[in-house]
Amino acid sequence: MNLRDNLQKKYVAFLDVLGFKELVGNHKVDSLETYFNTIKNTLQIIQRDKGNIESILISDSTILISPDTKEDFKTLLRAVQTIQAKLALKDIWLRGAISFGEVYFDKDSNLVVGKGLVNAYLLESEAIYPRVIIDTSIIPRIADNRQAFFDFINPKYENFINEKLKLIHNMHHYTEEDSFFVAYAHRIILDSIETKTIHIIYKKIKKNLYSNPKHYKKYLWTKNYFMEVLYNLDNLWERIPKEKDKRQYIREWWYRFNYL
């Protein structure tokens, strides 16, 4: 293997399951199967749609790799978002990071090495909460500044479908820390308007908030994150009469989360 000649600059996502030791220790086989099957099925769909995502699963960690193009980066974000949203509804929460750098991946031998992976691995611990943060070094590769980066990744609101395509978020109402991260709450909330599944995530967050003091800050952040997305959608749809029913649904759930 000539590693030096095979290193390529790519985007790398490193995802870690919060509380994985508890899942294994408590013999929660169904949760473990859900974790592996969700990632496997999501990647199969992406590959079917000709998305260029490579992957490897190592116990509680998932590594996703995409080529160095803007569109492939967005495909990577969509993959992470889908995995996060589906797993959160099953009370499996991910923390991680997306970085950029040289990486070598050999699918046949399940080998992945390189600075891109190291960057993502080290950055993952800085995410702290159930989220997947984006390395700031990626911003100038995509756009001239933070706002241009945000606007390129997230389409401007034109209709309900466009709003469902939002991929990144940063919190500023509830915290001074404003890292960009993958917008999985957006996906869950907007899907729930049709599927009525937001009550599931509400119950999961409520349970985790009060089940173990050491997890309180993580799930308080998660509650506030969902509240911020609900708040933003309420403000957005306030100006659009045809979205009255959706706005009422969103507002009702904001109040419920507020009283958790």
Phi, psi and omega per residue, in radians:
M1 nan 2.105 3.073
N2 -1.696 1.580 -3.025
L3 -1.109 -0.756 -3.074
R4 -1.019 -0.725 -3.090
D5 -1.355 -0.248 -3.075
N6 -1.875 -0.004 3.059
L7 -1.216 2.333 3.112
Q8 -2.310 2.525 3.109
K9 -1.340 2.139 -3.090
K10 -2.560 2.911 3.013
Y11 -1.521 2.395 -3.092
V12 -2.270 2.233 3.034
A13 -1.891 2.259 3.060
F14 -2.006 2.056 -3.069
L15 -2.040 2.385 -3.111
D16 -2.255 2.445 3.138
V17 -1.495 2.153 3.055
L18 -1.270 2.311 3.115
G19 1.305 0.425 -3.109
F20 -1.113 -0.648 3.130
K21 -1.048 -0.634 3.125
E22 -1.200 -0.652 3.106
L23 -1.080 -0.766 -3.134
V24 -1.245 -0.800 -3.096
G25 -1.121 -0.573 -3.141
N26 -1.601 0.120 3.084
H27 0.985 0.735 3.121
K28 -1.470 1.334 -3.051
V29 -1.079 -0.701 -3.123
D30 -1.063 -0.726 3.133
S31 -1.151 -0.699 3.119
L32 -1.134 -0.735 3.105
E33 -1.120 -0.698 3.106
T34 -1.056 -0.761 3.142
Y35 -1.025 -0.943 -3.089
F36 -1.182 -0.725 -3.109
N37 -1.194 -0.635 3.129
T38 -1.097 -0.812 3.127
I39 -1.131 -0.790 -3.137
K40 -1.050 -0.828 -3.103
N41 -1.168 -0.696 3.125
T42 -1.089 -0.777 -3.128
L43 -1.197 -0.573 3.078
Q44 -1.119 -0.708 3.114
I45 -1.129 -0.756 3.134
I46 -1.107 -0.750 3.128
Q47 -1.165 -0.614 3.083
R48 -1.101 -0.608 3.105
D49 -1.513 0.247 3.084
K50 1.168 0.558 3.029
G51 -1.402 2.423 -3.049
N52 -1.626 1.087 -3.139
I53 -1.897 2.185 3.022
E54 -1.779 2.671 -3.053
S55 -2.613 2.743 3.024
I56 -2.626 2.374 3.102
L57 -1.920 2.232 3.103
I58 -2.262 1.718 -3.136
S59 0.965 -2.019 -3.090
D60 -1.563 0.119 -3.095
S61 -2.017 2.452 3.064
T62 -2.144 2.321 3.103
I63 -2.042 2.170 3.099
L64 -2.050 2.408 -3.064
I65 -2.295 2.340 3.104
S66 -2.309 2.715 3.122
P67 -1.107 2.913 -3.091
D68 -1.498 1.177 2.990
T69 -2.366 2.726 -3.121
K70 -1.101 -0.727 -3.111
E71 -1.217 -0.639 3.088
D72 -1.184 -0.572 3.059
F73 -1.099 -0.730 3.099
K74 -1.151 -0.625 3.071
T75 -1.114 -0.686 3.090
L76 -1.096 -0.771 3.099
L77 -1.040 -0.742 -3.138
R78 -1.115 -0.684 3.117
A79 -1.113 -0.811 3.132
V80 -1.093 -0.766 -3.141
Q81 -1.041 -0.800 -3.130
T82 -1.088 -0.787 3.131
I83 -1.092 -0.812 -3.139
Q84 -1.057 -0.824 -3.080
A85 -1.097 -0.794 -3.119
K86 -1.157 -0.701 -3.124
L87 -1.264 -0.638 3.130
A88 -1.051 -0.658 3.107
L89 -1.150 -0.312 3.083
K90 -1.776 0.209 -3.133
D91 1.114 0.600 3.018
I92 -2.044 2.003 -2.993
W93 -1.908 2.395 -3.098
L94 -1.902 2.558 2.959
R95 -2.233 2.484 -3.116
G96 -3.052 -2.959 -3.123
A97 -2.663 2.666 3.050
I98 -2.075 2.194 -3.129
S99 -2.285 -2.971 -3.093
F100 -2.492 2.508 3.087
G101 2.838 -3.141 3.140
E102 -1.197 2.424 3.139
V103 -2.650 2.553 3.037
Y104 -2.079 2.254 -3.121
F105 -2.269 2.180 3.087
D106 -2.100 1.796 -3.065
K107 -1.119 -0.654 -3.090
D108 -1.088 -0.638 -3.118
S109 -1.806 0.076 -3.109
N110 0.935 0.784 -3.110
L111 -1.982 2.257 3.050
V112 -2.458 2.213 -3.132
V113 -2.505 2.824 3.051
G114 2.348 2.857 -3.083
K115 -1.094 -0.601 3.133
G116 -1.032 -0.736 3.110
L117 -1.193 -0.762 3.129
V118 -1.041 -0.763 3.123
N119 -1.014 -0.844 -3.116
A120 -1.144 -0.707 -3.133
Y121 -1.092 -0.799 -3.123
L122 -1.212 -0.630 -3.114
L123 -1.254 -0.460 -3.103
E124 -0.947 -0.715 -3.100
S125 -1.157 -0.402 3.134
E126 -1.396 -0.194 3.110
A127 -1.176 -0.564 3.057
I128 1.121 -0.963 -3.040
Y129 -1.708 3.063 3.089
P130 -1.228 1.451 -3.123
R131 -2.792 2.876 3.082
V132 -2.092 1.867 -3.060
I133 -1.507 2.792 -3.082
I134 -1.934 2.198 3.119
D135 -0.971 2.240 -3.120
T136 -1.096 -0.382 3.128
S137 -1.171 -0.275 3.122
I138 -1.325 -0.533 -3.041
I139 -0.931 -0.924 -3.131
P140 -1.180 -0.248 3.062
R141 -1.330 -0.420 -3.063
I142 -1.786 -0.673 -3.022
A143 -2.652 3.052 -3.071
D144 -1.357 -0.460 -3.102
N145 -2.728 3.106 -3.078
R146 -1.061 -0.774 -3.096
Q147 -1.160 -0.718 3.116
A148 -1.134 -0.635 3.076
F149 -1.094 -0.846 3.130
F150 -1.039 -0.771 -3.107
D151 -1.195 -0.585 3.126
F152 -1.231 -0.751 -3.098
I153 -1.263 -0.711 -3.097
N154 -1.825 2.083 3.091
P155 -1.156 2.534 3.089
K156 -1.184 2.632 -3.069
Y157 -1.185 2.108 3.008
E158 -2.170 -0.565 3.117
N159 -2.781 3.075 -3.089
F160 -1.044 -0.676 -3.131
I161 -1.104 -0.765 3.133
N162 -1.050 -0.697 -3.123
E163 -1.136 -0.517 3.128
K164 -1.266 -0.214 -3.125
L165 -1.551 0.038 -3.127
K166 -1.080 2.316 -3.015
L167 -2.005 -0.470 -3.113
I168 -2.271 2.776 -3.079
H169 -2.586 2.705 2.905
N170 -2.492 2.420 -3.052
M171 -1.563 2.376 3.093
H172 -2.440 -0.185 3.090
H173 -1.419 -0.562 -2.990
Y174 -1.959 -0.141 -3.101
T175 -2.700 2.642 3.086
E176 -1.394 -0.285 -3.136
E177 -1.380 2.146 -2.970
D178 -2.195 0.653 3.085
S179 -1.070 2.504 2.984
F180 -1.277 2.430 3.064
F181 -2.551 2.875 -3.071
V182 -1.186 2.325 -2.972
A183 -1.538 1.257 -3.087
Y184 -1.382 -0.516 3.118
A185 -1.125 -0.669 3.096
H186 -0.969 -0.813 -3.126
R187 -1.091 -0.797 -3.113
I188 -1.110 -0.817 -3.076
I189 -1.143 -0.800 -3.104
L190 -1.218 -0.644 3.045
D191 -1.107 -0.599 -3.062
S192 -1.212 -0.346 3.084
I193 -1.075 -0.559 3.113
E194 -1.665 -0.631 -3.041
T195 -1.701 -0.231 -3.126
K196 1.014 0.750 -3.094
T197 -1.816 0.050 -3.080
I198 -1.120 -0.461 3.121
H199 -1.102 -0.468 3.123
I200 -1.165 -0.847 -3.123
I201 -1.174 -0.608 3.093
Y202 -1.032 -0.818 -3.132
K203 -1.161 -0.650 3.134
K204 -1.139 -0.787 -3.136
I205 -1.142 -0.739 3.125
K206 -1.035 -0.797 3.135
K207 -1.075 -0.791 -3.083
N208 -1.251 -0.510 3.119
L209 -1.067 -0.674 -2.957
Y210 -2.036 0.156 -3.112
S211 -1.554 -0.495 -3.085
N212 -2.648 2.062 -3.090
P213 -0.954 -0.564 -3.082
K214 -1.238 -0.293 3.119
H215 -1.720 -0.036 -2.976
Y216 -1.018 -0.837 -3.081
K217 -1.083 -0.671 -3.135
K218 -1.092 -0.763 -3.070
Y219 -1.509 -0.319 2.944
L220 -1.153 -0.756 3.062
W221 -1.034 -0.763 -3.116
T222 -1.096 -0.762 3.071
K223 -1.017 -0.834 -3.132
N224 -1.114 -0.615 3.091
Y225 -1.089 -0.837 3.114
F226 -1.103 -0.672 3.106
M227 -1.101 -0.698 -3.131
E228 -1.135 -0.720 3.113
V229 -1.125 -0.743 3.093
L230 -1.070 -0.743 3.126
Y231 -1.082 -0.792 -3.136
N232 -1.116 -0.708 3.122
L233 -1.169 -0.672 3.096
D234 -1.048 -0.805 3.121
N235 -1.140 -0.684 -3.132
L236 -1.100 -0.821 -3.039
W237 -1.444 -0.137 3.086
E238 -1.071 -0.525 -3.088
R239 -1.598 0.042 -3.057
I240 -2.161 1.711 -3.056
P241 -0.933 -0.651 -3.073
K242 -1.199 -0.240 3.139
E243 -1.709 0.354 -3.065
K244 -0.998 -0.802 -3.110
D245 -1.148 -0.720 3.114
K246 -1.112 -0.701 -3.125
R247 -1.123 -0.707 3.119
Q248 -1.085 -0.735 3.114
Y249 -1.078 -0.794 -3.135
I250 -1.105 -0.780 -3.099
R251 -1.119 -0.719 3.113
E252 -1.022 -0.725 -3.117
W253 -1.310 -0.504 3.054
W254 -1.052 -0.784 3.138
Y255 -1.103 -0.668 3.129
R256 -1.139 -0.777 3.114
F257 -1.136 -0.638 -3.111
N258 -1.058 -0.555 -3.095
Y259 -1.646 0.097 3.081
L260 -1.072 nan nan
